[in-house]
Amino acid sequence: MFTLNCNGRLLIINKPIIMGILNITPDSFYKTSRLQTEEAALQQAEKMLEEGATILDIGGQSTRPQSTRLPVDEEAARVLPVIESVNKNFPAAFISVDTYHAIVAEQAVAAGASIVNDISGGTMDENMLATVGKLSVPYVCMHIKGTPETMQKDPVYENVTREILDFFIQQTEQCRLQNINDVIIDPGFGFGKTIMHNFQLLKDLSIFKMLEKPILAGLSRKATVYKTLNITADEALNGTTVLNTIALLNGANILRVHDVKEAMEAIELLEVYK
């Protein structure tokens, strides 16, 4: 069991939970997930919460392969009103902000977010870890090799699991030094990894339990699913559920997904199976 202090509220993870994806972007890789108005975001937030999501992950910057980076002020302008609105309308929800900019993280927490989800694990903004430490909120530390612009240009590892484990050992220590008490680790499926790297990480996921941190798996509708099956992201729900199930069997505590209902069904069935 893990207990996370989310800005004064306790999030207790005694069985796997769902993080629902709210993309406030016009260009996310899965077009159905693109929410471009506050009203659309609220409707999707309500649906996800009704279907069982515990956390709503709100991001304004697409980090798909070869995406271009938004200016900080434009990212903030996309996410802050939505965070405020979701927090006002669904005060029981836990909101995470998906950003690698320290200033956006700080503004988002002021607006109602209580978790920071950083795809760079603190490597893209030198102020991020210190900022999160001062905010005293949980931090999702994800591994990425390169940047969204470059990460899928022939990523090479000698041993993908060992190198990512080493990264987490180093970064969780940096988090400790910056007074971040609650760290969630995310291997970063699809972020600077080939499809075979992703399958190896999925197979080895239980190894990361040695870090004694909650493990987040973000596999939803990614290329690992749709390219392997020679389908599109729109057709990748069933494949996503299969990989989510494997992730749960191998120790995932949080599933980050577009489709909450199906992910919750996987959790509920495995709870009975266990």
Backbone hydrogen bonds in HBPLUS format (Angstrom, degrees):
<---DONOR---> <-ACCEPTOR-->    atom                        ^
c    i                          cat <-CA-CA->   ^        H-A-AA   ^      H-
h    n   atom  resd res      DA  || num        DHA   H-A  angle D-A-AA Bond
n    s   type  num  typ     dist DA aas  dist angle  dist       angle   num
A0002-PHE N   A0013-ILE O   3.06 MM  11  5.05 158.8  2.11 129.2 135.2     1
A0013-ILE N   A0002-PHE O   2.70 MM  11  5.05 173.3  1.71 160.9 163.1     2
A0004-LEU N   A0011-LEU O   2.86 MM   7  5.01 168.8  1.87 143.0 146.6     3
A0011-LEU N   A0004-LEU O   2.79 MM   7  5.01 164.3  1.82 150.9 156.4     4
A0006-CYS N   A0009-ARG O   2.64 MM   3  4.98 156.2  1.70 167.0 160.6     5
A0009-ARG N   A0006-CYS O   3.16 MM   3  4.98 165.4  2.19 103.3 107.5     6
A0017-ILE N   A0253-ASN O   2.90 MM 236  6.36 154.4  1.97 150.2 153.3     7
A0255-LEU N   A0017-ILE O   2.99 MM 238  6.49 156.7  2.05 157.0 163.6     8
A0054-THR N   A0018-ILE O   3.02 MM  36  5.63 158.7  2.06 142.4 148.1     9
A0055-ILE N   A0018-ILE O   3.14 MM  37  6.43 172.2  2.15 155.6 157.4    10
A0019-MET N   A0255-LEU O   2.79 MM 236  5.90 171.0  1.80 153.8 152.8    11
A0257-VAL N   A0019-MET O   2.88 MM 238  6.28 153.6  1.95 159.7 168.3    12
A0020-GLY N   A0055-ILE O   2.81 MM  35  6.20 156.1  1.86 163.5 156.9    13
A0057-ASP N   A0020-GLY O   2.77 MM  37  5.89 175.4  1.77 170.8 172.3    14
A0021-ILE N   A0257-VAL O   2.96 MM 236  5.85 148.0  2.06 156.9 156.7    15
A0022-LEU N   A0057-ASP O   2.85 MM  35  5.76 165.2  1.87 159.1 154.6    16
A0059-GLY N   A0022-LEU O   3.14 MM  37  6.51 161.2  2.18 159.3 162.2    17
A0035-LEU N   A0023-ASN O   2.85 MM  12  5.81 161.2  1.89 171.3 177.7    18
A0024-ILE N   A0059-GLY O   2.78 MM  35  5.90 165.8  1.80 171.9 173.4    19
A0033-SER N   A0030-TYR O   2.92 MM   3  5.75 155.4  1.98 125.8 132.9    20
A0034-ARG N   A0031-LYS O   3.20 MM   3  5.50 166.7  2.21 111.6 115.6    21
A0041-ALA N   A0037-THR O   3.08 MM   4  6.37 155.6  2.14 147.0 153.9    22
A0042-LEU N   A0038-GLU O   2.95 MM   4  6.21 154.4  2.02 149.1 155.7    23
A0043-GLN N   A0039-GLU O   2.99 MM   4  6.26 158.3  2.04 150.0 155.7    24
A0044-GLN N   A0040-ALA O   3.00 MM   4  6.22 160.2  2.04 147.2 152.5    25
A0045-ALA N   A0041-ALA O   2.83 MM   4  5.99 153.8  1.90 145.6 153.8    26
A0046-GLU N   A0042-LEU O   2.93 MM   4  6.11 162.1  1.96 149.5 153.4    27
A0047-LYS N   A0043-GLN O   3.05 MM   4  6.29 159.9  2.09 145.6 151.1    28
A0048-MET N   A0044-GLN O   2.93 MM   4  6.13 165.9  1.95 152.9 156.3    29
A0049-LEU N   A0045-ALA O   2.96 MM   4  6.15 161.2  2.00 152.2 157.3    30
A0050-GLU N   A0046-GLU O   2.96 MM   4  6.11 159.8  2.00 149.0 154.7    31
A0051-GLU N   A0047-LYS O   2.99 MM   4  6.20 142.2  2.14 143.7 154.2    32
A0053-ALA N   A0048-MET O   2.93 MM   5  5.48 168.9  1.94 147.4 144.1    33
A0052-GLY N   A0049-LEU O   3.12 MM   3  5.16 152.7  2.20  99.5 108.0    34
A0094-PHE N   A0054-THR O   3.37 MM  40  6.36 163.2  2.40 161.1 161.3    35
A0056-LEU N   A0094-PHE O   2.85 MM  38  6.32 152.9  1.92 158.7 167.9    36
A0096-SER N   A0056-LEU O   2.84 MM  40  6.06 167.8  1.86 146.7 149.8    37
A0058-ILE N   A0096-SER O   2.85 MM  38  6.17 165.8  1.87 162.6 157.9    38
A0098-ASP N   A0058-ILE O   2.89 MM  40  5.72 168.6  1.90 132.8 135.6    39
A0067-SER N   A0064-ARG O   3.06 MM   3  5.53 143.8  2.20 145.5 140.5    40
A0066-GLN N   A0148-PRO O   2.74 MM  82  5.66 149.4  1.83 152.3 144.5    41
A0074-GLU N   A0071-PRO O   3.11 MM   3  5.40 124.3  2.44 103.5 117.3    42
A0075-GLU N   A0071-PRO O   3.06 MM   4  6.40 159.3  2.10 157.1 163.3    43
A0076-ALA N   A0072-VAL O   2.94 MM   4  6.18 165.8  1.96 156.2 159.8    44
A0077-ALA N   A0073-ASP O   2.98 MM   4  6.09 151.7  2.06 137.0 144.9    45
A0078-ARG N   A0074-GLU O   3.13 MM   4  6.38 138.4  2.31 140.3 150.0    46
A0078-ARG N   A0075-GLU O   3.14 MM   3  5.26 130.7  2.39  97.8 110.7    47
A0079-VAL N   A0075-GLU O   3.13 MM   4  6.45 162.2  2.17 155.8 159.4    48
A0080-LEU N   A0076-ALA O   2.95 MM   4  5.64 166.8  1.97 151.7 156.2    49
A0083-ILE N   A0079-VAL O   2.89 MM   4  6.09 161.3  1.92 161.9 167.8    50
A0084-GLU N   A0080-LEU O   2.98 MM   4  6.17 168.2  2.00 156.4 159.3    51
A0085-SER N   A0081-PRO O   2.97 MM   4  6.09 157.1  2.02 141.4 148.0    52
A0086-VAL N   A0082-VAL O   2.82 MM   4  5.96 167.8  1.84 155.6 158.8    53
A0087-ASN N   A0083-ILE O   2.90 MM   4  5.94 163.0  1.93 149.5 155.0    54
A0088-LYS N   A0084-GLU O   2.96 MM   4  6.10 149.3  2.05 141.5 149.9    55
A0089-ASN N   A0085-SER O   2.92 MM   4  6.10 161.4  1.96 151.0 155.7    56
A0090-PHE N   A0086-VAL O   2.74 MM   4  5.59 150.9  1.82 150.2 157.4    57
A0093-ALA N   A0090-PHE O   2.99 MM   3  5.67 159.2  2.04 122.2 128.5    58
A0114-SER N   A0095-ILE O   2.75 MM  19  5.71 171.0  1.76 158.2 158.4    59
A0097-VAL N   A0115-ILE O   2.98 MM  18  6.43 152.9  2.05 152.0 154.7    60
A0117-ASN N   A0097-VAL O   2.84 MM  20  5.76 171.9  1.85 156.3 154.4    61
A0099-THR N   A0117-ASN O   2.98 MM  18  6.21 137.3  2.17 143.3 156.5    62
A0105-ALA N   A0101-HIS O   3.04 MM   4  6.32 158.7  2.09 151.6 158.1    63
A0106-GLU N   A0102-ALA O   2.93 MM   4  6.21 159.2  1.98 152.2 157.3    64
A0107-GLN N   A0103-ILE O   3.04 MM   4  6.23 162.2  2.07 144.2 148.9    65
A0108-ALA N   A0104-VAL O   2.81 MM   4  5.89 153.3  1.88 149.0 156.9    66
A0109-VAL N   A0105-ALA O   3.04 MM   4  6.24 158.5  2.09 150.6 154.7    67
A0110-ALA N   A0106-GLU O   3.19 MM   4  6.43 155.5  2.25 142.8 149.5    68
A0111-ALA N   A0107-GLN O   3.00 MM   4  6.24 133.6  2.22 136.1 149.0    69
A0111-ALA N   A0108-ALA O   3.02 MM   3  4.89 124.8  2.33  90.7 105.7    70
A0112-GLY N   A0108-ALA O   3.05 MM   4  6.36 116.4  2.47 138.4 154.2    71
A0113-ALA N   A0108-ALA O   2.96 MM   5  5.50 169.3  1.97 139.6 136.0    72
A0112-GLY N   A0109-VAL O   3.18 MM   3  5.15 149.3  2.28  97.6 106.6    73
A0116-VAL N   A0138-PRO O   3.05 MM  22  6.43 166.9  2.07 155.2 158.2    74
A0140-VAL N   A0116-VAL O   2.75 MM  24  6.12 169.5  1.76 161.1 164.5    75
A0118-ASP N   A0140-VAL O   3.11 MM  22  5.92 163.3  2.14 150.3 152.0    76
A0121-GLY N   A0118-ASP O   3.19 MM   3  5.56 168.2  2.21 114.4 118.0    77
A0142-MET N   A0118-ASP O   3.34 MM  24  6.27 153.4  2.41 171.8 165.0    78
A0123-THR N   A0120-SER O   3.08 MM   3  5.24 150.3  2.17 105.8 114.7    79
A0128-MET N   A0125-ASP O   2.99 MM   3  5.48 168.0  2.01 120.7 124.6    80
A0131-THR N   A0127-ASN O   2.96 MM   4  6.02 153.8  2.03 151.7 159.9    81
A0132-VAL N   A0128-MET O   2.89 MM   4  6.16 165.4  1.91 162.2 164.9    82
A0133-GLY N   A0129-LEU O   2.93 MM   4  6.08 157.0  1.98 146.9 153.9    83
A0134-LYS N   A0130-ALA O   3.08 MM   4  6.33 149.8  2.17 142.3 149.3    84
A0135-LEU N   A0131-THR O   2.95 MM   4  6.23 144.7  2.07 144.9 155.7    85
A0136-SER N   A0132-VAL O   2.96 MM   4  6.14 130.6  2.21 145.1 157.1    86
A0139-TYR N   A0182-ASP O   2.90 MM  43  6.35 154.7  1.96 156.4 164.2    87
A0184-ILE N   A0139-TYR O   2.86 MM  45  6.04 165.6  1.88 147.2 149.6    88
A0141-CYS N   A0184-ILE O   2.77 MM  43  6.02 159.5  1.81 175.6 175.4    89
A0186-ASP N   A0141-CYS O   3.08 MM  45  6.07 154.3  2.14 144.1 139.8    90
A0143-HIS N   A0186-ASP O   3.02 MM  43  6.51 145.5  2.14 164.8 175.4    91
A0145-LYS N   A0191-PHE O   3.41 MM  46  6.48 153.6  2.48 119.6 126.7    92
A0150-THR N   A0147-THR O   2.91 MM   3  5.27 130.5  2.16 109.0 122.3    93
A0151-MET N   A0147-THR O   2.66 MM   4  5.19 143.9  1.79 174.2 172.8    94
A0153-LYS N   A0150-THR O   3.02 MM   3  5.62 164.2  2.04 130.1 130.3    95
A0163-GLU N   A0159-ASN O   2.95 MM   4  6.09 168.0  1.97 165.0 168.7    96
A0164-ILE N   A0160-VAL O   3.07 MM   4  6.17 156.1  2.13 145.2 151.3    97
A0165-LEU N   A0161-THR O   2.90 MM   4  6.03 156.2  1.95 149.1 156.3    98
A0166-ASP N   A0162-ARG O   2.90 MM   4  6.12 159.2  1.94 149.0 154.5    99
A0167-PHE N   A0163-GLU O   3.03 MM   4  6.26 150.2  2.12 137.5 145.6   100
A0168-PHE N   A0164-ILE O   3.00 MM   4  6.29 156.7  2.06 148.5 153.7   101
A0169-ILE N   A0165-LEU O   2.92 MM   4  6.23 155.3  1.98 152.3 159.5   102
A0170-GLN N   A0166-ASP O   3.04 MM   4  6.26 159.5  2.08 148.6 153.6   103
A0171-GLN N   A0167-PHE O   2.81 MM   4  6.04 168.9  1.83 155.6 159.0   104
A0172-THR N   A0168-PHE O   2.82 MM   4  5.67 161.8  1.86 144.9 150.1   105
A0174-GLN N   A0170-GLN O   3.08 MM   4  6.44 150.5  2.17 142.6 151.2   106
A0175-CYS N   A0171-GLN O   2.84 MM   4  6.13 151.6  1.92 146.4 154.5   107
A0176-ARG N   A0172-THR O   2.96 MM   4  6.20 153.5  2.03 139.4 146.0   108
A0177-LEU N   A0173-GLU O   2.97 MM   4  6.27 157.4  2.02 149.6 155.2   109
A0178-GLN N   A0174-GLN O   3.10 MM   4  6.35 131.6  2.35 138.3 150.7   110
A0178-GLN N   A0175-CYS O   3.05 MM   3  5.09 133.1  2.28  96.7 110.0   111
A0180-ILE N   A0175-CYS O   2.93 MM   5  5.15 168.1  1.94 147.5 145.7   112
A0179-ASN N   A0176-ARG O   3.01 MM   3  5.06 159.1  2.06 110.3 112.0   113
A0185-ILE N   A0214-PRO O   2.93 MM  29  6.33 162.8  1.96 173.6 169.8   114
A0216-LEU N   A0185-ILE O   2.80 MM  31  6.01 168.4  1.82 161.2 163.3   115
A0191-PHE N   A0188-GLY O   2.98 MM   3  5.36 166.5  2.00 137.2 137.1   116
A0198-ASN N   A0194-THR O   2.99 MM   4  6.33 157.7  2.04 151.6 157.2   117
A0199-PHE N   A0195-ILE O   3.02 MM   4  6.37 155.5  2.08 149.2 155.4   118
A0200-GLN N   A0196-MET O   2.96 MM   4  6.13 152.5  2.03 144.0 151.6   119
A0201-LEU N   A0197-HIS O   2.89 MM   4  6.17 159.7  1.93 153.7 159.1   120
A0202-LEU N   A0198-ASN O   2.92 MM   4  6.14 155.6  1.98 146.5 153.5   121
A0203-LYS N   A0199-PHE O   2.95 MM   4  6.12 155.7  2.01 142.8 149.3   122
A0204-ASP N   A0200-GLN O   2.93 MM   4  6.15 143.7  2.06 143.4 153.8   123
A0205-LEU N   A0202-LEU O   3.38 MM   3  5.08 166.9  2.40 100.1 103.2   124
A0207-ILE N   A0204-ASP O   2.85 MM   3  5.66 157.1  1.90 129.5 136.2   125
A0208-PHE N   A0205-LEU O   3.03 MM   3  5.82 148.0  2.14 121.3 127.8   126
A0209-LYS N   A0206-SER O   3.05 MM   3  5.46 161.6  2.09 111.3 117.1   127
A0210-MET N   A0207-ILE O   3.24 MM   3  6.20 169.3  2.25 123.3 125.4   128
A0211-LEU N   A0208-PHE O   3.14 MM   3  5.77 163.4  2.17 115.4 120.2   129
A0212-GLU N   A0209-LYS O   2.88 MM   3  5.42 161.7  1.91 118.6 124.8   130
A0253-ASN N   A0215-ILE O   2.83 MM  38  5.26 158.2  1.87 142.9 150.4   131
A0254-ILE N   A0215-ILE O   3.08 MM  39  6.32 146.9  2.19 154.7 152.8   132
A0217-ALA N   A0254-ILE O   2.90 MM  37  6.31 161.4  1.94 165.0 168.6   133
A0256-ARG N   A0217-ALA O   3.03 MM  39  6.17 171.2  2.04 148.1 149.8   134
A0222-LYS N   A0219-LEU O   3.29 MM   3  5.81 168.9  2.30 133.0 129.7   135
A0225-VAL N   A0222-LYS O   2.84 MM   3  5.58 141.5  1.99 119.3 128.9   136
A0226-TYR N   A0222-LYS O   3.13 MM   4  6.54 156.4  2.19 149.5 151.8   137
A0227-LYS N   A0223-ALA O   2.77 MM   4  5.16 155.3  1.83 134.6 142.8   138
A0229-LEU N   A0225-VAL O   3.10 MM   4  6.26 153.3  2.17 148.4 155.8   139
A0230-ASN N   A0226-TYR O   2.91 MM   4  5.66 108.1  2.44 125.6 141.1   140
A0231-ILE N   A0226-TYR O   2.82 MM   5  4.90 164.6  1.85 147.0 151.9   141
A0235-GLU N   A0232-THR O   2.97 MM   3  5.22 138.8  2.14 103.2 114.8   142
A0236-ALA N   A0233-ALA O   3.19 MM   3  5.04 167.1  2.20 107.8 110.1   143
A0240-THR N   A0236-ALA O   2.96 MM   4  6.00 149.5  2.06 140.9 149.8   144
A0241-THR N   A0237-LEU O   2.97 MM   4  6.28 156.3  2.03 153.1 158.7   145
A0242-VAL N   A0238-ASN O   3.09 MM   4  6.46 152.3  2.17 148.7 156.1   146
A0243-LEU N   A0239-GLY O   3.08 MM   4  6.41 165.2  2.10 152.7 155.2   147
A0244-ASN N   A0240-THR O   2.76 MM   4  5.97 156.9  1.82 154.5 162.2   148
A0245-THR N   A0241-THR O   2.94 MM   4  6.05 151.9  2.02 142.6 149.6   149
A0246-ILE N   A0242-VAL O   3.08 MM   4  6.46 155.0  2.15 147.5 153.8   150
A0247-ALA N   A0243-LEU O   2.90 MM   4  6.14 159.0  1.94 148.5 154.5   151
A0248-LEU N   A0244-ASN O   2.89 MM   4  6.18 156.0  1.95 149.1 155.2   152
A0249-LEU N   A0245-THR O   2.97 MM   4  6.24 159.7  2.02 149.4 154.8   153
A0250-ASN N   A0246-ILE O   2.98 MM   4  6.19 135.5  2.18 142.3 154.6   154
A0250-ASN N   A0247-ALA O   3.13 MM   3  5.06 128.1  2.41  92.3 106.3   155
A0252-ALA N   A0247-ALA O   2.90 MM   5  5.38 166.2  1.92 140.8 139.2   156
A0251-GLY N   A0248-LEU O   3.17 MM   3  5.28 167.0  2.19 107.2 109.2   157
A0264-MET N   A0260-VAL O   2.85 MM   4  6.05 158.8  1.90 162.3 168.6   158
A0265-GLU N   A0261-LYS O   3.03 MM   4  6.31 149.5  2.12 144.8 153.2   159
A0266-ALA N   A0262-GLU O   3.13 MM   4  6.45 150.9  2.22 142.5 149.4   160
A0267-ILE N   A0263-ALA O   3.08 MM   4  6.42 157.1  2.13 146.8 152.6   161
A0268-GLU N   A0264-MET O   2.86 MM   4  6.10 167.1  1.87 155.2 158.4   162
A0269-LEU N   A0265-GLU O   2.95 MM   4  6.07 163.0  1.98 150.2 154.5   163
A0270-LEU N   A0266-ALA O   3.04 MM   4  6.15 159.7  2.08 146.0 151.8   164
A0271-GLU N   A0267-ILE O   2.91 MM   4  6.11 145.7  2.03 148.2 158.1   165
A0272-VAL N   A0268-GLU O   3.30 MM   4  6.58 151.0  2.38 141.8 147.8   166
A0273-TYR N   A0269-LEU O   2.89 MM   4  6.14 158.1  1.94 146.5 153.7   167
A0274-LYS N   A0270-LEU O   2.85 MM   4  5.95 155.1  1.92 148.1 152.6   168
